């Protein structure tokens, strides 16, 4: 037992000694997404709103650089991945044009060479939030996440209930029915 604990402590110390310290993010960052392309880290959305930043981990003077703002509006729980040098952002949770919280099923592509975004014509067959995205052999795979109909229906019902606490309590009690 002591050998295992000692080996674990040495392994953790070795990992910590080799870990790179990166500068603080330009804004407080939570519920966003990120991806890495070669030695450059990209982060955005979540508490950063529509902002995106990049950091070259191999640069002598490591600093975050602001990128073009995301055109799809602020959102949480989106995922992202690099494919063939472009960053793809999948889904997330945010406000629609009526101001209602909803799950998005859209896909946006960022081109680092032109610092520009484009919304793709493609849509996922379902909303994407709380999901996982990974790339294998040049293709993005998206799995898991919330049930779009239940999630969006919940927020539509809450919007209709307004400030009626009795109606809100009833909606919350039957959320998964």
N, C-alpha and C positions, 0 to 999 in steps of 0.2 A: 504494500500500500504506500509506504513512504517513497519507494522508488518511482511509483507512478506519479505521485504529487511532485516529487523533485523534477522528473522528466517534463511534466506539464509546466512547471514554473520556468524551467530553462527554455522550453519552446516558446512560451509567452514572452519572456524577456528578449529572446532572439528576434521574434516577430516585431516587437515594439522598437527594438534598436534599428531595424531595417525599414520601419514605416516612415513614409514621407509626411511631413507636416505641410499642409496646404493653408493658404491664407483664408481668413474668414470670408464667408459669402458676402456680397455687396448689400444684401438685404436679408432679414430673418427668413429662413427657408424651411417650410414644412409642407407636407401633402402635395409636393410637386413631383417632377419626374427628371430623369437624367439618363445620359448615355455617354459612351466613350468611343472615340474614333482615333485609333492609333494612340497617341499620347495626349490627346486633348479631351478634357471633360466638358460636357455641356449639361447645364441645369436650367430649369425654368418652370413656370406656372405655379400652382399651389399658392402659398402666401406671397409669392413674387408677382402675383397678378398675371399680366401678359408678358412680363419680362423674361428674357433668356440671357444667359451668360456663358462664356467659355473660359477655360483655363488650360494653358499649355503646361503640362506637368514637367516637361523637359526644359522649359525656359529658365535662364539664369535668374531673372527677376519675375517670379511667379505672381501674376495678378489676374483678377477676373476682368473680362472685357464684355461690355454690353453688346448684345446682338439686336437685330431687328425685332420689334415687338411681335408677339404671336397674334395673328389676325382672327383667331377663333374665339376670342373673349377669355376672361379669367376662368380657370377651372381647376379643380382638385382631382386627384387620383387618375390622371391620364398616365399612359405609359409611353415609352419612346424607345427607338432602336435605330442604329445605323445600318443602312444597306447601300452598298456601292457608293459610299462617300456622301450620302444624303441622310439627314435625320428625319425620321417619321414619328409623328405624334398620333396616338390612338385614343379616341374617346375622352372620358373624364366626366366630372359632374360640375355643372355650372348653371347659370341663369339663361333661359331662352329669351327671345325678343319680347315676350310678354312679362318677363321678370320672374317666371316660375323656375324653381330648381328642377333640373332634369338630368338624365343620363344622356350623353352624346354618343353617337355612333359614327362620327366623322373621322377623317384622316387628313392630316396636314403634312406637307413635305417642306423641309428647310434645306436650302442649298448653301453650304458654307462658302463656296467660291463667290457667290453673288450676294451673300447676306440677305436672302429673300425667301419668303414663304409663299406657298401656293396650297389652296384647299383642293384636294383631289376629288374627282367626280365620284370615286368609289365610296361606298358606305358598308360598314360591317352589317351582317344580318341581324345584329342585336346591339343594344347599348353596351358600352364598355366602361366599367368603373369597378374598382376592386379586382381588376384582372391582372394577368401576367402576360408580358410579351417577351419572346425570345427569338433569336435568329438562328436558323440552321440552313446551311447550303444556300445562302443568299435569299432566303424567304423568311418573312415574319410569321410567327405563329402566336395567336392570342387565345388564351384559355382562362376559364374561371370568371368570377365577377358576380355582380348583382343581377337580379331579375329586373329587366328594364320596365316591364309592365307594372309590376308591384311597386317598384321604386317611384316611377313617375306618377302612378295613380295615387300614391300616398301624398305626395306634395300637391297634386291637383286637389285632392280632398281637403288638405289643410288650408289651401288657398280659399276654397269655397266656404270653409267653416269660419274664416275671418278670425274674430276675437271671441267667438262663442266657445267658452271653455267646456261646456257639456258636449258639444259636437266634437271638439278636439279630443277629449277623453275617450269618446266612443270610437273615433278613428284610430287612436293609438291602441285601444284594447283589441281591435279587430284587424290590425295591420297585416297579419299573415294569414287571415282567413281566405 
